[in-house]
Amino acid sequence: MENKQFPLRGKNLLWIGIGFALVLIGYLLMMGAPSTQEAYNPDIFSTRRIVIAPSIAFVGFAVVVYGILRKDRKK
């Protein structure tokens, strides 16, 4: 039986986990009550929902990509 090694090490998995957490936080910050025909909700255009949350989610995706592409330094 061959000894197959998983290509991603512990630090890579840590970076990927941090990235997924940031993506989740970004999506949670985007949540909120929608506008309906009966009631207009101006909160749908808040800075948190259209600037901050997507930025956090984008950074999270970038961290996931970094975690996948990162190489361990050999000593």
RANORFEN-V19933 format. One line per field, one symbol per residue. ss: DSSP state (a for helix, b for strand, c for the rest). phi: phi as a letter, one per 30 degrees, with the letter a starting at -180 (. if undefined). psi: psi as a letter, one per 20 degrees, with the letter a starting at -180 (. if undefined). A space follows every 10 residues. Layout:
ss = ???
phi = ???
psi = ???
This chain:
ss = ccccccccca aaaaaaaaaa aaaaaaaaaa cccccccccc caaaacaaaa aaaaaaaaaa aaaaaaaaac ccccc
phi = .dcdcddccd dddddddddd dddddddddd dldddbddbd cdddcddddc bddddddddd dddddddddd cdddc
psi = pqnppphpag hghggggggh gggggghhhi qrprqrhhpp oiiikqhhhi ggghgggghg hhhggghgip qqpp.
